[in-house]
């Protein structure tokens, strides 16, 4: 044990102040093959990590609260593509986590779970998913597809957490699970990861990072506000062009912008132009569209929102 433990506060005092869950997470996050360091700064980072995991879990639980898998689950072959990607990524991560658990390596599991919550879910999949969860019809295929993926991810994630965030996993299981305890469960039986799907969406993820960077530059310059105010033009060559084009009109949902145009330029790299939209903002979905006010009965809504609220609902194929 490093001296930093003795120079700050005693373990019992830490436990009383922070809670046993934080101490358990600190233990799991620490590489026990070397010296174990603990002080206020280290514990503050552990608390931040716990909040990130817990807040992700809260989002997952909140968005499957009206989901009954027996009635609402969407078959795997009918899931939207980004939902199938999310499940493939979860399966890929689970294989890594179980390999670490086999040799009693806990700290890589904690690190990978943190990255998964903040980057794979928070900064990408869940960020893209919000529009579909909040604006499509409650029982639509688009929303049920998202919930099917979230339901399976939540099951898997609770099992990954249980060995070192036991109280949190068990508390969540009481409102989510179907058995007496999370500790009566085995790991989720996720389908084998689709390597081609993972590679494709890995490329899309990188393009999205560049788009976000360009949008942030415009935002910093005061030319746009939220990303939905941006119209995007992407110039690129294959294979990236083909991967982006395969998303069709759903590409704008992946980039969380109101409009995306693609230009196939042979032999080019990748360039992104961002311009502010001149269209009107829909007060419900916040997209800037030229069809806002198309229905006199609902002058502040766009066409897809009136369809989702009062009509057959929009069709979502990818995202």
N, C-alpha and C positions, 0 to 999 in steps of 0.2 A: 504494500500500500504506500503510495507516495505521501510526502509530508503535507501536501495540501489538505488532506483529510484532517490531520491533527491541528492545522493552523486556522481552520474555519470553525465549523460547528460539529458537534457530536452526531453520530448517525441517528440516535433516538430523537434528538432535537430536530434534525432534518425531517425525519419521518412525521413528527407531530406537526411540523410547519407545512410541508409539501404534500403529505399523503403517501401512503404506501405505494400507490400506482406509479408515482414519479420515481421513487427509489427503485422499483422493479424495472422501470424502463431504463433508468441510468445503468443498472447492473447489466441489462441485456445489450445496451448500446456500447458497453466498454469492452475492449479487447483484453480478456483476462490472461492472455499469454504474456503480457507485459505489466508494467506498473499501472495501478488504478488511481486515476486522479479525480478529485472532487473538490469543488469550491463553488462559490455563488455564481460565477460566470458559466461554469459547466452546467450547473443545475438550471440556470436560466435558459440555456440552449435546449436542455431536455424538456423543459416546460413548453417551449415553443414547438418542439417536435410533437409533443403530446397533443397540443392544441390543433396542430395541422391534421394529425390523424383523426382526432375526435371530431373536428368540424367536417372533415370529409365524410366520416361515418354518419354524422347528423344529416348531411345533405342526402346521402343514399337512403337512409331510413325514411326521411320526409317524403321522398319522391316515389316510394313504393308503398306508401301507407294505404292507398286505395287499390292496390294490386293483389288480385287473388290468382296465384299461379294455376290453380285447377281450372279456372274459367278464362283467364286473360292471357296466359302465356302464348307467345307467338312461336311457331315451329322454327327450327334453326334455319331452314332453307328459305323462310319468308322474312327473316330479320333484315333490316336495312344494313347496308354494307358497313357503315361506320360502327354499328353495334356488333357485327360479326368481328370486325377488327378489334374492338375493345375486349371481347371475350378471348380472342386469340392472344392478345397482349397479356391478359390475366393468366391464361394457361401457361404462357411462356415464363412469366414471373413466378408462378406457383412451382414450376419445375426447378427453378433456381433456388427458391426458398426451401423446398423439401430436401434438396441436395445439401444445403447448409445445415439444416436440422439433423440430417443423418450423421454428421460429424461434430455436432454440438457447437456449431458456429452461430452464435446469436447476433453478434454485432453487424454482420453483413445483412442479416434479415431486417434489422431495424433500419439500417441505412437505405436499403432498397425499398422498404415500405414507405419511408419518408419521401423518397424521390417519386415513387409511384403516386402517392397522394397529391404531391405538389405539382408534378409535371405531367405525368400520363393522364391523371384524372383532372385535377384542379385547373391546370393551365391549358388543357387541350380537350379531352373528351367531354367532361362535364360542362366546360365553357361553351362548347359547340351545342351541347344537348339542351341547354336552357330554353332556347327558342322553341324547340319541338315540344318540350315538356310543358311549357307555359302558354303556348299560343294555339296548338292544334287541339282538336276536339278530344275530350277526356277519354273516350273509348275508341279513338281512331287507331288504325294499324300503326301509324307513325309513333304515337305515344306509347302504345302497348309494346311495340318493339323495343323502344328505349327502356321501358320498365322491366321487360324480360331480361335484358342485359344487366341492368342495375341490380335486379334481384339475385342473379347468379353471382355477380361481382361481390355483393354484400355477403352472401353465404361464404364465398371463398375468403374474403378479407377477414371476417370474424374468426375463422379458423387459423389464419396466419397470425393474427394478433394474440390469440388465447394463451399461448405459452408465456408471454411476457407482459401483456396488458389484460390480465385475467379478470379483474373487476369490471373493466370497461366492456370487454367482450361478453361477459356473463350478463351484465345489466342490459346490453343491447339485445342479447339473445332472448331475454324474458319477454320483450315486446315484438321480436321478429321471428324467433325460431319456433319449431313445432315439437321439440322434445324437452325433456326436463332440464337439461343443462347443455351448454356448448361443449362441455367436457365429456359428454356421452357421444359426441359426433366424431366422424373421421373427415379427412380432407375432401374437398369437393371433387367430383369426377368431371373435370373439364375436358372438352374435346382437344385433340392434338392440335397444337398451334399451326395455322396456315402460313407457311413461310412466305409465299408469294404475296398474300394480303398484308403481312407485317412489313415486307419490303416496300410495297406500294405506298402504304400509309406513312411509313418512315420518310419517304421522299416528300409526300404532301405536308407532313409536319415541318420539314425543313423550309419548304416554300412559305408556309404560314408564318414561320419565325421571321423570314425576310419581309413579308408583307406587314407584319406587326411593327417591325423596325421602321419601315417607311412611313407607316401611319403615325407612329410616335414622333417622327421628325416633323411631320405636318402639324401635329397637335402642339408640339413645342413652339413652332413658329406661329401658332394662333390661327392657322388656316382652316382647321376642322376641330370639332369637339370629340364626340364619341366615334368609335370606328364605324358605326352604322351610317354615319354621315359621308363616308368615303366611297367613291367609285374607283375601282381598281382595273388597271390594264396590265396584264402579264404577257411578256414576250419571252418565248423559250422554244427549244427544239425537243424532239423526242429523246429519251422516253418520257421526260417530265410532261411535255405537252399532252401526250396521249393519256397519261395518268390523270392529269387535271381535267382534260376534256371528258373523260369517262364519268365524271361526277355530274355533268350537265348543269342544269340551273341550280342544283343543290350546292354548287361550289361556293356560292355567296354565303351560305349558312356555315360552311367550314371556316371561312375567313372572317365571319361575323361582320360583313359589309353589306351594303344595300345592292351593289351591282359589281359583277366581275366579268371582264372581257378577256379573251385569250387571243393571242396572235402567234401563229406558228412561223418562226423565223429559223430557217435552216442554218446550221453551223454556229448559231448564237449561244450565248450562255443563258443567263436568267436575269431579266430586268423587270422592275415593277414601277409603274407610275401611279400616283395617288392624286385624285382631284376631288374637291368637295362636290357633293350632290346639289343640284338646283331644284330637286323635287321636294314635295311636301312630306312632312313626317306623319306617319300613322300614329295616333295616340295610343294604340293598343300594343302593336308589336315593335314600334319605334323605328321601323324601316322607312327609308326615304323612297317613295314610289310615285310614279306619274299617275297612278290610278286611285290615289286618295280622294275620297269624295265622289267616287263613281256612282254610289247609291245615295240618292237624295235623302233617304230615310236615315242614313248613317254617314253624314258628311265628313266625319273625322277619321273614318276607317278606310283601309285599303281593301282591294278586292279579295285577297286571300283571307283577311280577318273576317269579312262579312261571310265568306264561304264557310270558314271554320265555325263561326257562331250560328249562322242561320241557314246554311246550305249543306251541300254534300261533303264539304271539307276539301282541303288541298291534298294533292298527292305528293308524297315524299318518297324518293327512291333510294337515296344514298345517305343523306344526313338530315 
